[in-house]
C-alpha cells in the first residue's frame, strides 16, 4: 500500500511540476538524464510515461531524445519481466523509422531491433528473436556506429541457436560475433561469445577445442570487476569441459571456484552453480551429498529451468537410493515447474505432445521425461519386471521420442541433427529393452526404426515435398541450395583467419536465413509440401509385410547398444525379438572384420576365418530360424556381408549358397524406395562411365580394361550411352545423373571410417559425398558402383554409415550395388558382368547378385574363392527386378527375323504372282 501511495505522489508532483511545461528540446533532454539516473523500477516507469506524454504535446516530430526515452521504458518493462510491453514500446521506435521524413541515425534503429530480439529471446520465442536479431545485423552491417549492437546481436543469436539445439548455426554466428567484438574491442561481449562457442563445441564432442575457447574467455575478463557474472559462468562451463575430458579433480575445483565467484557478486542464478556440484556428487555415487546441494538450489532458485534441473537431480539421487516413491514425486514437481500443474494429475501422468511442442528449452523437459522412464525400468527390475511399471516406462519413451521429432524439425544443420541422434541412442536402447521385457516385438520395431537413418528419411521426405512445388518455387529452391553448397565448398577451402573466410561465412549465413524464410513460406502456403516434409510415420508390421517383404523374404533388423545387442525378424507369418550377447558379438565381429578385408591374412588364417564366420552365423542369424531363402538385413552401422558367414567351422560352406542377401538403411527407407514407372519409349536406359585414366593432380592409377568391361556390359542394352577417357568427367556425370534408369560407374573411390569425406573420382575431378545434388529426385532405379569402398564411411552413432552409396540413396535412387572394401579390379569387373547376365533374366536384384557370386565360386581359382574376392559386393535397397529394355542382341535378332520375314514374304508374293500369270 505504501508503494502505491509513493507512486501516486510522484504522478501528482510530476504532473504539476513547472518543468513539465513546454520548453526547449534541451530542457527535455536534461530532464530525461535525471530520470534515467534512477533505477529500472516502477518509479522510473511512471516518470518516463509522463515524460513521453508531455513531449508529444510539445513536439510534432520524434527526435533521438524521444527515441532514447522509448528505449529506456522498454528496458524498464524488460527488467519487470513484462516482455510484451517491452516489445510493444520498443516497436514504436521501428514505426518512427518507417516514416519517410525521419532523419534519425541508423544506430538507434539497430539498437531497437536488436533489443526486441533480446526481449523475444528472454520470453522464449526463439524464432522471433532470431528474426529480429538478424534484421538488426542487416540494418547495421554498413554503419560504423552500430557495431556495438551488432556484436551483442551475434552473441544472442549464438545463444538462441544453442537453446534450439542447432549447434552448427550457433558456431557460425559465434565466429562472426568474435570477429566483430574483437574489431570494436568489446572485451566482455567477446568473452561471452567465446563461452557460448565453447558450449556449442562441447555439445558436438569437440571438447578440447571447447576448453581452449573457455580458457581464452576467462583470461579476457578475470581482472574486470563488472564481468563477475560472466566469469562465474565461464568457470562453471570450464568444469563441464573438464568433465568431458575426464579430469575429475579439475572438474570439481572449477565448480567450487565458479560458486564462490557467483556468491560474491550475488549472481541471480546462483542455483546453477549448486546444481553443477550436486550432479558431480551424483555421478560419483555420493548421493546424500548430491541431495544436499540440489536442496540448496531448490531453496534459492528463481529460474524454472534451474529448479527443474535440481528437482530432476533429486529424483535421480533418490532413485539410486531405491526410494522410488520419493523419486517420482520429485520428477513430477520438475514437470509441473516447466509445464504448470494443469498439465499433470499424478505420478503416472505425462504431458501431452501439444504442450511439449510449444515448450522452450525442450532439453530440460526431455531430461525429466527420459530419466523418469529410466527410473520406471529400474523400479520394475527391483520388483521382478512388474509389467505395469514397464508400461509406464514405455509411455515415457514414446513421449520422449515425440519430443526428439519436434527438436529435430527445429534444426537445419547436419552436425546439429547428428548430435541429437547420438544423444538419443541410449534412450532407444532402454526403450527396446523395455519392449523385450514386455515381450512386445511390434513396439520394439518402432524404436528400432526411430533409432536409425532418420536423417536419410528426412532427406527423402524433403525431396518428395519438393515434387509438390510449382516450377518457379522448385527453381528458386534449387538455386538457393546450389548457392549454399557453393559457399560451403569455398568456405572449406579458405583460411580461417582470412578476411575472405569471414566474408564467405557472413554470406553463407545470409543465404541460409533466406532459405529458411522461403521454406517457412512454402510450409504455410502449400499443405501437401508440409505433409510430405514432416511425414515421420513408422510403417506398421502389416505394411512391412505388404510393401517391403516379397514372397519368400525375411526382414531382420539389428540394434547395437552400449549394454546389449538386439535382433528383430519379420516374415510373412512371424515376428521375433532376440537378445544377443554383446560380449560375443563385439569379439567375433572385430575378429571377422580384421580377417575379411585383408586377402593375405584371410588366406593364411582361413581356418580362423571359418571359425569366426561360423560363430557369427550361430550368434546373429541362426536364432531366427529363417525359413525363406531371401533375407533383408538392416544393420545398425557398418554393413557386414552375411553371405560370407559359414554353416560349418571346418569347411567353406558359405551362406550365399542358400540365401540371397540384400541390405537396407531401415525398413522405412524401403517403403519410400519404390520403383518409378518405366517410360518404355525412352532411350535413356543405361549410362556407363569409365574414366580409365585420371588427371595427374588426382594422384590415381589408371584402370586399364575398365573401358573394355564397360563395352561388354553395354551390349546388354539398346542405345546405351557410354562415356570413357576424358568424356567421363564430373560435369558429364552430374548432367546425366537424373535421367538414366541404370547407371554403371567403373572408377576409383576413397572412403574410410574417419572424418575423411567419401569421394568418387572422374577423369578430370572428384565428387564428394556432400556435393551430391539434392534439388530433385533422380529417375535412376539402379546404380552400380564398381569402385572400391563405396559402401564405407564414418559410422555416425544413432544414424548409420555416411557412405557414397547412402548419399545416392538420399537423392532417391532405390537400389545400389556397392563395395565394402578394396576388391581387386578383375573380381569387380567379372562379378559385375555376371550380375548383368542375371539382370537380363528379369530376376530380383538380390537373386541376380547371389547367382552371380555362386557362378563366380563355381569357376574361380582356389584363391579367388576366398570371401575377400567376391563377398565385398553387396546390394543395398529395393530388390525388385529392373526392366533393362531390349538388348543389342535382341535388336539384332528382331532385325534378322524381320528381314527374313520380309524376304520370305517377297518370295511368296512373287510365286503367287507368277502362278497367276
TINU-171702 format. One line per 3 residues: number of its first residue (from 1); their letters; for each residue z, x, y of C-alpha. Coordinates in steps of 0.001 Angstrom, whole numbers, plus 500000, padded with zeros to 6 digits. Example, Ala and Ser with C-alpha at 12.3 -4.5 7.8 and 13.67 -1.06 7.14 Angstrom:
2
1 = as = 507800,512300,495500; 507140,513670,498940
***
This chain:
917
1 = xxx = 500000,500000,500000; 500883,502854,502370; 497451,504469,501746
4 = xxx = 495690,501210,502668; 497671,500947,505936; 496732,504504,506866
7 = xxx = 493047,503715,506290; 493289,500544,508451; 494925,502515,511267
10 = xxx = 492163,505150,511055; 489488,502454,511253; 491122,500827,514285
13 = xxx = 491678,504119,516068; 488203,505374,515340; 486594,502093,516378
16 = xxx = 488276,502122,519806; 488128,505869,520410; 486156,506711,523540
19 = xxx = 484381,509450,521632; 482609,506762,519587; 480617,505662,522626
22 = xxx = 477060,506947,523020; 476757,510407,524453; 474577,513410,523832
25 = xxx = 473484,514261,520291; 475528,517446,520672; 478618,515250,521122
28 = xxx = 477924,513595,517757; 477272,516997,516198; 480684,518328,517246
31 = xxx = 482385,515128,516132; 480741,515456,512683; 482026,519032,512421
34 = xxx = 485566,517790,512936; 485162,515076,510287; 483658,517462,507705
37 = xxx = 486609,519825,508009; 488738,517197,506264; 488990,516696,502502
40 = xxx = 486373,514909,500406; 488518,511795,500171; 488860,508175,501273
43 = xxx = 489838,509143,504817; 486659,511184,505283; 484613,508351,503723
46 = xxx = 485821,505861,506357; 485213,508298,509228; 481689,509124,508012
49 = xxx = 480723,505470,507585; 481901,504675,511124; 480163,507767,512499
52 = xxx = 476881,506704,510838; 477128,503126,512200; 477743,504344,515723
55 = xxx = 474989,506977,515561; 472436,504323,514522; 473345,502279,517580
58 = xxx = 472719,505224,519856; 469632,506940,518442; 466427,505340,517095
61 = xxx = 465159,508358,515114; 467075,510290,512463; 467637,513983,513019
64 = xxx = 469180,516800,510969; 472709,515882,512164; 472350,512333,510851
67 = xxx = 470992,513641,507542; 473920,516032,507254; 476309,513052,507591
70 = xxx = 474470,511133,504835; 474578,514142,502529; 478298,514609,503215
73 = xxx = 479009,510930,502469; 477094,511290,499214; 479370,514192,498274
76 = xxx = 482483,512113,499076; 481271,509383,496700; 480453,512000,494063
79 = xxx = 483960,513506,494166; 485411,509997,493855; 483378,509568,490661
82 = xxx = 481219,506864,492310; 477833,508246,491282; 475895,505046,492017
85 = xxx = 476896,505087,495696; 476475,508868,495879; 472864,508425,494715
88 = xxx = 472212,505405,496957; 473446,507160,500110; 471573,510387,499387
91 = xxx = 468430,508389,498561; 468385,507298,502237; 467554,510891,503156
94 = xxx = 464451,510781,500964; 463444,507464,502575; 463747,509028,506047
97 = xxx = 461461,511880,505000; 458901,509411,503650; 458183,508193,507201
100 = xxx = 455165,509931,508643; 456659,510572,512078; 459552,512736,510822
103 = xxx = 459639,516352,511989; 462614,517408,509881; 462998,520647,507997
106 = xxx = 461962,520618,504352; 465189,522234,503152; 467239,519047,503721
109 = xxx = 464772,517020,501644; 465047,519632,498900; 468828,519526,499201
112 = xxx = 468933,515715,498939; 466549,515598,495976; 468478,518354,494223
115 = xxx = 471804,516594,494794; 470535,513304,493389; 469553,515269,490286
118 = xxx = 473091,516690,490110; 474624,513226,490510; 472463,511826,487723
121 = xxx = 473467,514818,485626; 477155,514075,486237; 476634,510414,485322
124 = xxx = 474997,511478,482003; 471495,510247,482974; 469690,513360,481774
127 = xxx = 466085,512154,482110; 466543,511048,485735; 468445,514245,486510
130 = xxx = 465595,516336,485137; 463007,514366,487111; 464827,514829,490461
133 = xxx = 465680,518480,489864; 462041,519233,489034; 460944,517284,492098
136 = xxx = 463277,519392,494266; 461677,522553,492870; 458169,521258,493521
139 = xxx = 459023,520299,497125; 460771,523564,497969; 458906,526195,495975
142 = xxx = 456945,527435,499025; 459799,527092,501523; 461950,530192,502081
145 = xxx = 464904,528195,503471; 465086,526058,500302; 465568,528865,497816
148 = xxx = 469370,528471,497676; 468952,524914,496403; 466161,525895,494031
151 = xxx = 468370,528435,492274; 471017,525745,491810; 468375,523231,490671
154 = xxx = 467328,525641,487928; 470988,526002,486890; 471393,522247,486486
157 = xxx = 468064,521974,484664; 469261,524573,482174; 472433,522542,481734
160 = xxx = 470540,519231,481380; 468234,520555,478677; 471151,522247,476922
163 = xxx = 473007,518923,476797; 469875,517282,475371; 469740,519973,472725
166 = xxx = 466344,521222,473938; 467287,524891,473965; 463734,526160,474235
169 = xxx = 463267,524478,477613; 466759,525482,478700; 465790,529126,478194
172 = xxx = 462529,528738,480122; 464363,527341,483139; 467101,529969,482799
175 = xxx = 464511,532731,483193; 463089,531081,486319; 466544,530455,487766
178 = xxx = 467656,534014,487045; 464685,535350,488993; 465346,533033,491947
181 = xxx = 469124,533694,492120; 468520,537451,491905; 465967,537261,494714
184 = xxx = 468348,535484,497117; 471410,537486,495934; 473361,534363,494917
187 = xxx = 475767,536129,492559; 477837,533125,491466; 474816,530940,490665
190 = xxx = 473213,533863,488844; 476360,534317,486768; 476428,530598,485880
193 = xxx = 472754,530694,484866; 473381,533687,482597; 476290,531810,480998
196 = xxx = 474105,528764,480280; 471383,531067,478998; 473877,532710,476638
199 = xxx = 474929,529318,475259; 471317,528310,474620; 470580,531628,472891
202 = xxx = 473653,531216,470723; 472544,527768,469589; 469305,529228,468204
205 = xxx = 471238,532025,466459; 470312,534832,468872; 473975,535762,469130
208 = xxx = 473691,539451,470023; 471365,538618,472930; 473705,535804,473966
211 = xxx = 476711,538139,474024; 474789,540595,476221; 473975,537831,478718
214 = xxx = 477546,536562,478989; 478892,540099,479446; 476431,540505,482340
217 = xxx = 477649,537192,483768; 481314,538295,483610; 480599,541633,485261
220 = xxx = 478915,539909,488207; 481931,537784,489196; 485044,539439,487759
223 = xxx = 486143,540554,491248; 485203,537364,493131; 488307,535131,493551
226 = xxx = 486340,531943,494306; 484474,532308,490987; 487670,531754,488962
229 = xxx = 486349,528603,487218; 483157,530338,486135; 484995,533458,484997
232 = xxx = 487305,531427,482748; 484334,529581,481242; 482498,532810,480574
235 = xxx = 485390,534427,478735; 485579,531301,476560; 481837,531494,475861
238 = xxx = 482273,535192,475021; 484851,534109,472452; 482218,531852,470835
241 = xxx = 479768,534761,470784; 482373,536960,469068; 482958,534204,466534
244 = xxx = 479235,534014,465735; 479222,537796,465292; 482346,537580,463062
247 = xxx = 484552,539541,465467; 487752,537579,464786; 490294,539584,466777
250 = xxx = 487983,539794,469756; 487310,536062,469461; 490974,535051,469835
253 = xxx = 491559,537631,472585; 488760,536130,474700; 490029,532558,474213
256 = xxx = 493513,533620,475337; 492117,535526,478326; 489999,532517,479268
259 = xxx = 493028,530188,479076; 495152,532468,481288; 492433,532626,483954
262 = xxx = 491836,528855,483772; 495551,528069,484067; 495920,530442,487032
265 = xxx = 493181,528688,489028; 494192,525191,487834; 490889,524592,486031
268 = xxx = 490028,520877,485938; 489021,521103,482254; 491937,523196,481041
271 = xxx = 491885,521379,477689; 488547,523016,476789; 490393,526329,476540
274 = xxx = 493196,524880,474424; 490585,523309,472114; 488917,526698,471620
277 = xxx = 492234,528237,470499; 493004,525191,468357; 489696,525431,466479
280 = xxx = 490250,529155,465979; 493536,528475,464156; 491984,525559,462229
283 = xxx = 489151,527733,460929; 491689,530390,459922; 493727,527798,457960
286 = xxx = 496741,527795,460309; 496652,524004,460571; 500064,523420,462123
289 = xxx = 499391,525823,464982; 495944,524263,465437; 497550,520816,465728
292 = xxx = 499942,522051,468428; 497058,523305,470589; 494997,520165,470059
295 = xxx = 498007,518032,471049; 498467,520031,474257; 494768,519499,475017
298 = xxx = 495104,515737,474486; 498178,515551,476703; 496495,517140,479737
301 = xxx = 492865,516165,479256; 490746,514418,481886; 487329,514695,480200
304 = xxx = 486445,512213,477460; 484307,514857,475744; 487095,517435,475638
307 = xxx = 489542,514778,474489; 487202,513568,471717; 486829,517195,470582
310 = xxx = 490606,517612,470473; 491026,514337,468548; 488358,515470,466102
313 = xxx = 490210,518758,465628; 493478,516898,464993; 491745,514727,462384
316 = xxx = 490262,517715,460587; 493574,519588,460536; 495469,516591,459130
319 = xxx = 492730,516075,456522; 493228,519683,455374; 496939,518895,455066
322 = xxx = 495893,515856,452922; 497364,513444,455477; 494220,511295,455280
325 = xxx = 495561,508131,456944; 496580,510129,459990; 493233,511938,459971
328 = xxx = 491275,508670,460078; 493489,507405,462880; 492508,510422,464998
331 = xxx = 488830,510119,464083; 488897,506531,465288; 490653,507467,468516
334 = xxx = 487916,510041,469135; 485177,507459,468594; 486920,504990,470895
337 = xxx = 487215,507703,473564; 483410,508136,473540; 482264,504554,472931
340 = xxx = 485046,502221,474037; 487356,500069,471940; 484897,497156,471861
343 = xxx = 482564,499040,469523; 485112,499524,466706; 487566,497362,464794
346 = xxx = 489285,499598,462210; 489254,502956,460448; 486319,501865,458265
349 = xxx = 484211,500641,461199; 481345,502650,462625; 479424,502319,465918
352 = xxx = 476012,500672,465969; 472786,502649,466213; 472084,500926,469548
355 = xxx = 475359,502123,471090; 474589,505625,469855; 471069,505655,471343
358 = xxx = 472416,505240,474882; 475278,507735,474469; 475050,511007,476395
361 = xxx = 476036,514329,474784; 475407,512946,471307; 476547,516176,469664
364 = xxx = 480223,515217,470259; 479659,511852,468617; 477651,513389,465776
367 = xxx = 480502,515802,465008; 483012,512960,464783; 480818,510818,462538
370 = xxx = 479858,513692,460235; 483395,515037,459974; 484735,511566,459267
373 = xxx = 482178,511080,456467; 483038,514511,455003; 486707,513532,455061
376 = xxx = 485972,510328,453118; 484322,512517,450444; 487359,514826,450305
379 = xxx = 489660,511801,450133; 487632,510290,447288; 487774,513528,445281
382 = xxx = 491563,513537,445593; 491550,510036,444076; 489182,510616,441116
385 = xxx = 485974,509915,443065; 487006,506469,444292; 483635,504669,444803
388 = xxx = 484818,502661,447838; 485694,505842,449698; 482355,507373,448731
391 = xxx = 480560,504293,450068; 482390,504709,453372; 481160,508312,453459
394 = xxx = 477612,507186,452754; 477722,504757,455701; 478775,507664,457902
397 = xxx = 475951,509902,456702; 473414,507128,457252; 474642,506672,460813
400 = xxx = 474650,510422,461468; 471066,510558,460213; 470094,507860,462737
403 = xxx = 471673,509990,465446; 469681,513010,464370; 466482,510983,464806
406 = xxx = 467496,509974,468340; 468251,513598,469207; 465047,514885,467631
409 = xxx = 462909,512481,469665; 464537,513741,472855; 463301,517309,472172
412 = xxx = 459883,518785,472826; 460088,522443,471773; 459743,523579,468145
415 = xxx = 462612,526070,468482; 464972,523301,469573; 463872,520958,466806
418 = xxx = 464301,523679,464199; 467828,524251,465464; 468730,520669,464616
421 = xxx = 467021,520875,461210; 469096,523963,460411; 472311,522460,461756
424 = xxx = 471984,519231,459755; 471097,520778,456395; 474762,520867,455351
427 = xxx = 475181,517182,456157; 472302,516248,453874; 473861,518311,451087
430 = xxx = 477109,516349,451437; 475174,513065,451511; 473249,513945,448333
433 = xxx = 476472,514986,446591; 477948,511602,447544; 474933,509838,446006
436 = xxx = 475292,511986,442877; 478955,510989,442515; 477980,507339,443043
439 = xxx = 475097,507652,440536; 472751,506379,443242; 469448,508298,442941
442 = xxx = 467492,505853,445131; 469656,506562,448196; 469686,510256,447289
445 = xxx = 465877,510204,447501; 466177,509009,451127; 468299,512053,452021
448 = xxx = 466011,514400,450040; 463140,513232,452239; 465081,513377,455511
451 = xxx = 466086,516965,454718; 462548,518394,454652; 459253,518690,456535
454 = xxx = 460307,516174,459189; 458551,518166,461912; 455354,518069,459855
457 = xxx = 455613,514295,459559; 456274,514072,463310; 453095,516076,463875
460 = xxx = 451079,513717,461665; 452637,510723,463439; 451550,512160,466752
463 = xxx = 448013,512729,465508; 447902,509141,464255; 449256,507932,467580
466 = xxx = 446559,509860,469443; 443939,507917,467482; 445172,504786,469310
469 = xxx = 444340,506238,472718; 441365,505467,474916; 438674,508127,475195
472 = xxx = 439924,509065,478682; 443592,509332,477650; 442740,511254,474480
475 = xxx = 440676,513734,476507; 443464,514176,479043; 445996,514751,476246
478 = xxx = 443639,517277,474618; 443136,519228,477844; 446850,519379,478625
481 = xxx = 447640,520535,475052; 444987,523253,475230; 446283,524395,478617
484 = xxx = 449823,524681,477244; 448570,526678,474244; 446572,528991,476518
487 = xxx = 449562,529596,478814; 451866,530239,475837; 449440,532852,474492
490 = xxx = 449151,534526,477902; 452924,534479,478322; 453402,536143,474943
493 = xxx = 451038,538930,475982; 452660,539586,479370; 455538,541927,480183
496 = xxx = 458796,540025,480558; 459856,541810,483782; 456486,541432,485499
499 = xxx = 455525,539039,488298; 452699,537761,486087; 455228,536730,483429
502 = xxx = 457293,534775,485971; 454191,533053,487384; 452940,532128,483929
505 = xxx = 456353,530796,482926; 456551,528658,486068; 453049,527303,485460
508 = xxx = 453852,526582,481806; 456989,524640,482757; 454970,522580,485270
511 = xxx = 452275,521728,482735; 454859,520819,480080; 456514,518451,482548
514 = xxx = 453100,516970,483373; 452555,516407,479655; 455933,514699,479229
517 = xxx = 455311,512344,482175; 451901,511464,480729; 453338,510841,477246
520 = xxx = 456104,508609,478633; 453435,506575,480449; 451470,506203,477215
523 = xxx = 454554,505084,475315; 455174,502288,477818; 451545,501171,478156
526 = xxx = 450397,501408,474530; 452692,499764,471914; 450531,500952,468993
529 = xxx = 450743,504536,470215; 454527,504197,470397; 454748,502617,466914
532 = xxx = 452722,505408,465300; 454510,508208,467117; 458032,507130,466188
535 = xxx = 457391,505994,462636; 460218,507735,460774; 460475,505289,457898
538 = xxx = 461042,506883,454497; 458887,505373,451721; 460709,503326,449109
541 = xxx = 460717,504203,445409; 458229,501388,444745; 455914,502794,447443
544 = xxx = 456128,506230,445855; 455099,504713,442541; 452215,502773,444049
547 = xxx = 450945,505241,446677; 451940,508741,445504; 452209,508805,441728
550 = xxx = 448912,508248,439973; 448869,507063,436390; 450315,509799,434200
553 = xxx = 452057,511669,437052; 455705,512522,437695; 457133,513453,441104
556 = xxx = 460049,515939,441197; 461859,516915,444397; 464420,519721,444730
559 = xxx = 467210,520282,447264; 468824,523706,447602; 472147,523596,449446
562 = xxx = 474875,526127,450115; 477000,524947,447189; 474669,523160,444780
565 = xxx = 471034,522536,443820; 469821,519039,443006; 466628,517759,441428
568 = xxx = 465291,514215,441534; 462394,512915,439425; 460428,509698,439827
571 = xxx = 457990,508434,437204; 456402,505047,436548; 459484,503705,434789
574 = xxx = 462368,506032,435546; 464305,507867,438284; 466737,510720,437551
577 = xxx = 469100,512762,439713; 470342,516054,438228; 472722,518739,439494
580 = xxx = 471554,522287,438788; 473915,525249,438544; 473405,527106,441826
583 = xxx = 474563,530487,440461; 471988,530473,437642; 469345,529066,439966
586 = xxx = 469739,531800,442565; 469962,534574,439975; 466890,533554,437995
589 = xxx = 464703,532642,440987; 465454,536026,442602; 464507,537853,439378
592 = xxx = 461418,535684,438956; 460171,536334,442495; 460592,540104,442091
595 = xxx = 458604,540135,438839; 455999,537606,439900; 454095,539206,442753
598 = xxx = 454026,542850,441532; 451388,543334,438830; 452585,546751,437711
601 = xxx = 456199,545669,437388; 455182,542443,435633; 453138,544419,433118
604 = xxx = 455886,546967,432420; 458631,544352,432158; 456692,541465,430680
607 = xxx = 459449,540720,428177; 461930,540320,431035; 459422,538132,432864
610 = xxx = 459082,535791,429879; 462862,535595,429528; 463336,534573,433158
613 = xxx = 460332,532208,433104; 461823,530503,430029; 465294,530214,431612
616 = xxx = 463846,528668,434774; 461902,526132,432726; 465119,525147,430989
619 = xxx = 467033,525015,434270; 464737,523110,436642; 462179,521176,434558
622 = xxx = 463317,520577,431001; 466347,518403,432002; 463969,515770,433382
625 = xxx = 462229,515287,430017; 458828,514868,431671; 456546,512703,429534
628 = xxx = 453427,512848,431713; 451017,515786,431835; 450654,515847,435629
631 = xxx = 453602,516891,437826; 454000,516907,441633; 456617,519398,442837
634 = xxx = 458317,519044,446236; 460274,522315,446673; 462995,522995,449186
637 = xxx = 461474,526043,450824; 459128,528521,449128; 456624,527331,446536
640 = xxx = 457358,528636,443049; 454438,528459,440551; 455863,526262,437790
643 = xxx = 452623,526721,435837; 453705,530306,435104; 457034,529264,433513
646 = xxx = 457085,529659,429737; 458089,527341,426876; 459064,530471,424958
649 = xxx = 461151,533542,425789; 459343,535878,423394; 455655,534915,423682
652 = xxx = 453456,533838,426629; 453425,530041,426222; 452761,529090,429836
655 = xxx = 453353,525564,431134; 449812,525461,432563; 448544,524597,429073
658 = xxx = 450494,521321,429098; 450986,520360,432751; 448699,520093,435770
661 = xxx = 450964,521001,438694; 450488,520253,442371; 452864,520751,445292
664 = xxx = 453805,518885,448433; 455980,519361,451502; 457523,515919,450940
667 = xxx = 456734,512538,449427; 456299,511182,452967; 453557,513759,453546
670 = xxx = 451664,512440,450516; 451989,508847,451747; 450452,509894,455076
673 = xxx = 447855,512200,453454; 445406,509544,452375; 441743,510275,451821
676 = xxx = 439448,509156,454631; 436406,507076,453768; 433349,509163,452909
679 = xxx = 430240,508962,455045; 427578,509115,452352; 424811,509579,454926
682 = xxx = 426494,512656,456388; 425091,516067,455554; 428363,517730,456591
685 = xxx = 429840,518020,453115; 430527,521753,452753; 431279,524566,455185
688 = xxx = 431788,528061,453793; 432720,531212,455702; 432847,534822,454520
691 = xxx = 433064,537468,457275; 432618,540312,454733; 433148,542947,457446
694 = xxx = 435628,542804,460302; 435791,544157,463839; 437258,547706,463761
697 = xxx = 440087,546649,466080; 441348,544211,463419; 442009,547093,461015
700 = xxx = 440953,545113,457917; 438982,546458,454948; 435624,544877,454129
703 = xxx = 435342,542248,451386; 432126,543180,449566; 430922,540450,447258
706 = xxx = 432601,537624,449168; 429239,536504,450574; 427725,536529,447070
709 = xxx = 430638,534434,445803; 430178,532020,448693; 426484,531676,447931
712 = xxx = 427271,530770,444315; 429844,528185,445432; 427412,526659,447938
715 = xxx = 424991,525885,445073; 427331,523013,444192; 426302,521220,447411
718 = xxx = 423195,519833,449057; 422652,521108,452603; 425711,523411,452631
721 = xxx = 426491,525357,455781; 427448,528965,455126; 428452,531487,457778
724 = xxx = 428695,535151,456825; 428984,538513,458563; 429214,538155,462377
727 = xxx = 428404,534420,462191; 431807,533867,460535; 433582,534019,463878
730 = xxx = 436777,532422,465122; 434859,530290,467621; 432462,529024,464946
733 = xxx = 435346,528063,462682; 437152,526111,465398; 433931,524328,466373
736 = xxx = 433104,523263,462817; 436648,522630,461524; 436972,518928,462403
739 = xxx = 433713,517735,460815; 433246,519007,457234; 434582,517297,454107
742 = xxx = 435188,520545,452207; 435852,523941,453823; 435894,527245,451956
745 = xxx = 437214,530466,453510; 436811,533860,451801; 438607,536251,454125
748 = xxx = 441857,538103,454852; 445176,536566,455860; 448531,538103,456660
751 = xxx = 451931,536473,456228; 455452,537276,455122; 458890,535680,455262
754 = xxx = 459890,537327,458562; 459284,536281,462157; 455692,537618,461976
757 = xxx = 453366,534670,462531; 450858,533920,459702; 447341,534952,460742
760 = xxx = 443834,534241,459462; 441046,536822,460022; 437455,536208,461084
763 = xxx = 434663,538686,461731; 435482,539074,465419; 439044,537904,465879
766 = xxx = 442116,536239,464396; 443627,532763,464341; 447407,532454,464356
769 = xxx = 449330,529547,462911; 450371,528364,466380; 446736,528383,467561
772 = xxx = 445517,525702,465178; 444111,522783,467188; 446474,519803,467489
775 = xxx = 444425,517363,469537; 442807,515292,466772; 442743,514529,463071
778 = xxx = 440350,516651,461027; 437819,514936,458753; 438333,517671,456175
781 = xxx = 439577,516402,452803; 439895,519751,451017; 440458,523244,452391
784 = xxx = 440169,526193,450008; 441869,529306,451413; 440614,532140,449219
787 = xxx = 442691,534734,451044; 445982,536426,450326; 449375,534810,451010
790 = xxx = 448083,531729,452841; 450952,529707,451366; 453568,532191,452586
793 = xxx = 455567,532139,455828; 459064,532081,457287; 461299,529635,455442
796 = xxx = 462993,527586,458160; 466217,526202,456702; 466108,522418,456644
799 = xxx = 462356,522250,457328; 460372,524437,454923; 457899,527326,454928
802 = xxx = 455724,527685,458021; 452553,528946,456345; 448864,528729,457195
805 = xxx = 448492,526041,454523; 451187,523981,456190; 449562,524497,459578
808 = xxx = 446315,522977,458288; 448281,520105,456733; 449640,519448,460225
811 = xxx = 446144,518704,461574; 445572,516074,458929; 443961,517993,456043
814 = xxx = 445401,516236,452966; 444635,518869,450287; 444722,522666,450424
817 = xxx = 444130,525256,447740; 446260,528217,448816; 447699,531513,447556
820 = xxx = 451297,532689,447192; 450812,536462,447038; 448176,539182,447367
823 = xxx = 445959,538149,444467; 443085,540547,443667; 439724,539583,445177
826 = xxx = 437952,539399,441807; 440521,536943,440483; 440441,534787,443621
829 = xxx = 436637,534576,443659; 436273,533810,439951; 439093,531231,439890
832 = xxx = 437597,529585,442968; 434188,529391,441258; 435752,527865,438132
835 = xxx = 437592,525331,440312; 434310,524162,441892; 432765,523790,438425
838 = xxx = 435562,521345,437615; 435277,519654,441004; 431682,518679,440197
841 = xxx = 433001,516634,437252; 434873,514324,439625; 438310,515059,438137
844 = xxx = 441554,515031,440179; 442179,518270,442047; 445313,519236,440108
847 = xxx = 443443,518876,436821; 440465,520807,438257; 442757,523745,439078
850 = xxx = 444582,523506,435740; 441328,523600,433787; 440034,526497,435910
853 = xxx = 443187,528505,435147; 443065,527627,431419; 439421,528723,431293
856 = xxx = 440382,531972,433037; 443084,532631,430431; 440610,531968,427615
859 = xxx = 438169,534653,428728; 440218,537161,430767; 441271,540586,429598
862 = xxx = 444871,541048,428473; 445950,542481,431835; 444221,539640,433703
865 = xxx = 446170,537104,431635; 449343,538157,433440; 450550,535331,435756
868 = xxx = 450091,537740,438667; 446303,537368,438315; 445957,533594,438030
871 = xxx = 449187,531714,438904; 449213,532576,442612; 446616,529924,443442
874 = xxx = 448253,526507,443919; 447199,523072,445107; 449204,521522,447943
877 = xxx = 448855,517863,448885; 446740,514933,447738; 445398,515311,444187
880 = xxx = 442715,512593,444258; 439139,513712,443461; 436952,514760,446397
883 = xxx = 433393,513490,446479; 431130,516574,446539; 427819,514764,447003
886 = xxx = 424658,515794,445215; 424385,519481,444344; 421326,521652,444827
889 = xxx = 420772,521500,441082; 420992,517740,441202; 418458,517598,444016
892 = xxx = 416099,519860,442062; 416494,517646,439009; 415853,514480,441035
895 = xxx = 412856,516111,442723; 411414,517234,439377; 411973,513777,437870
898 = xxx = 410381,512108,440904; 407402,514463,440795; 406965,513851,437068
901 = xxx = 407163,510096,437611; 404554,510286,440343; 402246,512389,438175
904 = xxx = 402724,510072,435228; 402137,507045,437438; 398986,508589,438831
907 = xxx = 397724,509476,435343; 398364,505920,434053; 396762,504383,437123
910 = xxx = 393625,506464,436655; 393444,505500,432967; 393813,501850,433880
913 = xxx = 391055,502058,436482; 388822,503934,434049; 389348,501234,431432
916 = xx = 388263,498535,433907; 385025,500305,434502
***
